[in-house]
Each structure stands twice: as structure tokens, then as C-alpha cells.
Amino acid sequence: DEAVDEKAQTFLPGDILTNLVSANWKERLASMESFIKVVSSTSKEEIPCQVCIRVLSRKPGLKDTNFQVLKLKLELVAHLTRNSKFSKRSAEFCLPDIVDKLGDAKNGGIAKECLTGMAEALGLDFVSLEVMTMAFEQKNPKNQQEALLWLTTAIQEFGLKLSVKALIATISKALAATNPGVRMAAISLLGVMYMYMGDTLRVFFEKEKPALLQQINDEFEK
């Protein structure tokens, strides 16, 4: 933390750091606007990415209750994934909170952009496994549904470049969920995986209940 403070103070003007943790949302908003300007005008090689992410994550961090401030914070994370040397260490500091925002009505879309940017920087295999694990530990059906839908789109963009075995376990959990949105999202994901795997995928789900199996088969037919 001391090293973060030291590097942050040389990269960001002092009032940005102070106002980022202000109780007044307008001060947090203004400091985020300044923060974005500094990062945008710095070259990829010179952005201290992990420092920026760790500064962003400080209380209230990505749990900010003001949706405008949160929007700017997520936009900055998305920018950093594509315009700095974004590492797995940086991802560790912000991924849980980003997964927690997937179901957010106002900022869920930007949260997904952050995940896609991370997949570009770090590979879909790493990011998808982290996202699925976190989403299903959180027990929030809306976040689980949106995480599955994000992955469905991501596979179409990146290809099936991930550990299918690890994913099957999560999909089985999702198919057993009481929430219909989670179940339907899992079936949509299976449909996209089927495009890459064909009937090999069917074998993993032969023991599901007949009604569910019928829904899965209908998706495969599509």
C-alpha cells in the first residue's frame, strides 16, 4: 500500500487522490473526470496500471453508490484493459466488484465491457473461470444470469478458448438454479458451445431431467 501511495502521488495530482474518497459524490465525480484526463493523456507504456486500479478500488471503490461516479470508474477500468499493460494482478483487485455490478441496471453494460477488455488482455480462459466462480459464489441470480450471457457473447467473439471441463460444472449448477433467467442463460450458453463442440457436448448433460434435456436439445437444433 505504501508503494501504491508513493507511485500514485507522482502520477496523480493530490486533490484527485483526496477527493476520490470524499463523502461528497460531486467531489468524487470531479476527481474521476480529472483522473480519466490524466490517464487518457499518458502513453500505454507509462500508465502505472496496477496503481490506477488499486487507487480506484479504495473505499467506496467500485461499490460506489452514485451511479454517475461508478460509470466513470468502470469506464476507466475498461480503458485501462485496452490501453495499458493490464495484468492478472490488476484484475484480482477489481474483478469481484465488477462481477457484482453485472446485474446493475445502469452500469451492467459497462461492467461487461470491462470483462471483455480483460479477456482481450489476459485471455478468455483466465477471465471466464474467474467470472463464473465469483458469480456463483455471490448467490445473486441477476449477476449469475448476466455473467452467463456475457460469456455466451464472449465465446462468439473469441472462440471456445477456455477450459470446457471447468465450465461444465458451473453450467450444471446454473441448470439446477431455481431462477428461470439463470437456467435460460445457461441453455443459451450451451447453444453457443454446441456450435464449436457438436454432439460431444450432449454427453455431459445426458442425466438431466427429460424436460430440461428437451430444452437443451431444442437449443442445439437452433
HUTA-V608120 format. One record per residue. N is the residue number from 0. RES is the residue in three letters. SS is DSSP state (H for helix, E for strand, L for the rest). OMEGA is omega in radians with two decimals (* if undefined). Layout:
N_RES_SS_OMEGA + N_RES_SS_OMEGA
//
This chain:
0_ASP_L_3.13 + 1_GLU_H_3.14 + 2_ALA_H_3.10 + 3_VAL_H_3.13 + 4_ASP_H_-3.09 + 5_GLU_H_-3.12 + 6_LYS_H_-3.13 + 7_ALA_H_-3.12 + 8_GLN_H_3.11 + 9_THR_H_-3.11 + 10_PHE_H_-3.05 + 11_LEU_L_3.04 + 12_PRO_L_-3.03 + 13_GLY_H_-3.07 + 14_ASP_H_3.08 + 15_ILE_H_-3.10 + 16_LEU_H_-3.12 + 17_THR_H_-3.04 + 18_ASN_H_3.10 + 19_LEU_H_-3.11 + 20_VAL_L_3.14 + 21_SER_L_3.08 + 22_ALA_L_-3.12 + 23_ASN_L_-3.05 + 24_TRP_H_3.14 + 25_LYS_H_3.10 + 26_GLU_H_3.10 + 27_ARG_H_3.14 + 28_LEU_H_3.14 + 29_ALA_H_-3.12 + 30_SER_H_3.10 + 31_MET_H_3.10 + 32_GLU_H_3.11 + 33_SER_H_3.13 + 34_PHE_H_-3.13 + 35_ILE_H_3.13 + 36_LYS_H_-3.13 + 37_VAL_H_-3.10 + 38_VAL_H_-3.10 + 39_SER_H_-3.10 + 40_SER_L_3.14 + 41_THR_L_-3.12 + 42_SER_L_-3.09 + 43_LYS_H_-3.08 + 44_GLU_H_-3.02 + 45_GLU_H_3.11 + 46_ILE_L_3.07 + 47_PRO_L_-2.94 + 48_CYS_H_-3.08 + 49_GLN_H_3.10 + 50_VAL_H_-3.14 + 51_CYS_H_-3.12 + 52_ILE_H_-3.11 + 53_ARG_H_3.06 + 54_VAL_H_3.11 + 55_LEU_H_-3.04 + 56_SER_L_-3.13 + 57_ARG_L_-3.08 + 58_LYS_L_0.01 + 59_PRO_L_3.03 + 60_GLY_H_-3.12 + 61_LEU_H_3.01 + 62_LYS_H_-3.09 + 63_ASP_L_-3.07 + 64_THR_L_3.10 + 65_ASN_L_-3.01 + 66_PHE_H_3.14 + 67_GLN_H_3.11 + 68_VAL_H_-3.13 + 69_LEU_H_3.13 + 70_LYS_H_3.14 + 71_LEU_H_3.14 + 72_LYS_H_3.14 + 73_LEU_H_3.09 + 74_GLU_H_3.12 + 75_LEU_H_3.08 + 76_VAL_H_3.14 + 77_ALA_H_3.12 + 78_HIS_H_-3.12 + 79_LEU_H_-3.13 + 80_THR_H_-3.06 + 81_ARG_H_-3.00 + 82_ASN_H_3.05 + 83_SER_L_3.10 + 84_LYS_L_-3.02 + 85_PHE_L_-3.05 + 86_SER_L_3.07 + 87_LYS_H_3.11 + 88_ARG_H_3.10 + 89_SER_H_-3.14 + 90_ALA_H_-3.11 + 91_GLU_H_-3.09 + 92_PHE_H_-3.06 + 93_CYS_H_-3.05 + 94_LEU_H_-3.11 + 95_PRO_H_-3.12 + 96_ASP_H_3.12 + 97_ILE_H_3.09 + 98_VAL_H_3.14 + 99_ASP_H_-3.11 + 100_LYS_L_-3.08 + 101_LEU_L_-3.11 + 102_GLY_L_-3.12 + 103_ASP_L_-3.05 + 104_ALA_L_-3.05 + 105_LYS_L_-3.01 + 106_ASN_L_-3.14 + 107_GLY_H_-3.13 + 108_GLY_H_3.14 + 109_ILE_H_3.08 + 110_ALA_H_3.11 + 111_LYS_H_3.09 + 112_GLU_H_3.10 + 113_CYS_H_-3.12 + 114_LEU_H_3.13 + 115_THR_H_3.08 + 116_GLY_H_3.11 + 117_MET_H_3.13 + 118_ALA_H_3.08 + 119_GLU_H_-3.08 + 120_ALA_H_-2.94 + 121_LEU_H_-3.10 + 122_GLY_L_-3.10 + 123_LEU_H_-3.10 + 124_ASP_H_-3.12 + 125_PHE_H_-3.02 + 126_VAL_H_-3.09 + 127_SER_H_-3.13 + 128_LEU_H_3.11 + 129_GLU_H_-3.08 + 130_VAL_H_-3.11 + 131_MET_H_3.12 + 132_THR_H_-3.11 + 133_MET_H_-3.10 + 134_ALA_H_-3.09 + 135_PHE_H_2.97 + 136_GLU_H_-3.04 + 137_GLN_H_3.12 + 138_LYS_L_3.09 + 139_ASN_L_-3.03 + 140_PRO_H_-3.11 + 141_LYS_H_3.10 + 142_ASN_H_3.13 + 143_GLN_H_3.13 + 144_GLN_H_-3.10 + 145_GLU_H_3.08 + 146_ALA_H_3.11 + 147_LEU_H_3.13 + 148_LEU_H_3.08 + 149_TRP_H_-3.10 + 150_LEU_H_3.10 + 151_THR_H_3.12 + 152_THR_H_-3.09 + 153_ALA_H_3.13 + 154_ILE_H_3.10 + 155_GLN_H_3.14 + 156_GLU_H_-2.99 + 157_PHE_H_-2.98 + 158_GLY_L_-3.09 + 159_LEU_L_-3.06 + 160_LYS_L_-3.12 + 161_LEU_L_-3.13 + 162_SER_L_-3.10 + 163_VAL_H_-3.09 + 164_LYS_H_3.14 + 165_ALA_H_-3.10 + 166_LEU_H_-3.13 + 167_ILE_H_-3.12 + 168_ALA_H_3.13 + 169_THR_H_-3.13 + 170_ILE_H_3.10 + 171_SER_H_3.08 + 172_LYS_H_-3.10 + 173_ALA_H_3.13 + 174_LEU_H_3.14 + 175_ALA_L_-3.08 + 176_ALA_L_3.12 + 177_THR_L_-3.10 + 178_ASN_L_-3.09 + 179_PRO_H_3.12 + 180_GLY_H_3.12 + 181_VAL_H_-3.14 + 182_ARG_H_-3.12 + 183_MET_H_3.11 + 184_ALA_H_3.12 + 185_ALA_H_3.13 + 186_ILE_H_3.08 + 187_SER_H_3.13 + 188_LEU_H_3.11 + 189_LEU_H_3.13 + 190_GLY_H_3.13 + 191_VAL_H_3.11 + 192_MET_H_-3.13 + 193_TYR_H_3.12 + 194_MET_H_-3.12 + 195_TYR_H_-2.96 + 196_MET_H_-3.09 + 197_GLY_H_-3.00 + 198_ASP_H_3.07 + 199_THR_H_-3.08 + 200_LEU_L_-3.07 + 201_ARG_H_-3.08 + 202_VAL_H_-3.08 + 203_PHE_H_-3.00 + 204_PHE_H_-3.09 + 205_GLU_L_-3.07 + 206_LYS_L_3.12 + 207_GLU_L_3.14 + 208_LYS_L_-3.07 + 209_PRO_H_-3.10 + 210_ALA_H_3.14 + 211_LEU_H_3.12 + 212_LEU_H_3.11 + 213_GLN_H_3.12 + 214_GLN_H_3.13 + 215_ILE_H_-3.14 + 216_ASN_H_3.10 + 217_ASP_H_3.13 + 218_GLU_H_3.12 + 219_PHE_H_3.13 + 220_GLU_H_3.12 + 221_LYS_L_*
//
